[in-house]
Amino acid sequence: MLVRLYEQLRPQGLTVIGVNVDSDVDAAKKWLNQNPLPFPSVFTGGFEAEIPLDYGVRSIPTNVLVDRERYVVQVSVGFGGASERRMRESLETVLEAQQPILSLCRK
């Protein structure tokens, strides 16, 4: 779903960064080499790293929608956390917005 939305909304300015919290970074990189994604990924080496802690990520998948001003506007957790339709609506709203909607970041 995320790859499909990324490919469809990229022309409107959508950027996706995958954040891999696998504690075995080598295994995660091997999996990504075998299953490439169309967007970049970073590796944290576990849930206790800065990025997962800053965004409150405690389980996967967790999708964090951040607007152009770096404000968190939506967090969905789990496979049922966001339908594709709802995610698309949220993404389109953020891509069209000129101002931040809501700030939940610790920093």
C-alpha positions, 0 to 999 in steps of 0.5 A: 500500500505504501509503495503504491501511494508513494508512486502515485503521490510522489509527483505532488511532493510525497517523500517516504523514508523507511525506518528499519528498527531491526536489531540485525542491521545486516539481515535487514540490509540483505532483505532490502537488497532482495526486496528493493523499495522505491524510497530510501531506508535508514537503519536504527539497529533497534527500537531504543534508537533516537528515531523510534524513541522520538516518534514513539514507535513501539511496534511495526508497522508504524506509519508516521505522517509528517508535514513539510514543516516537520510536524507529525500529523498522523500516526497509524499502528499495525496492519489495520491502522490505516486503510489505503483510502484513509491514508491517501486522504491524509496524504493528500490533505498534508500535500495540499496544506500550507500550514502545519496541522498538529504537532506531536514531536518531542523536539 
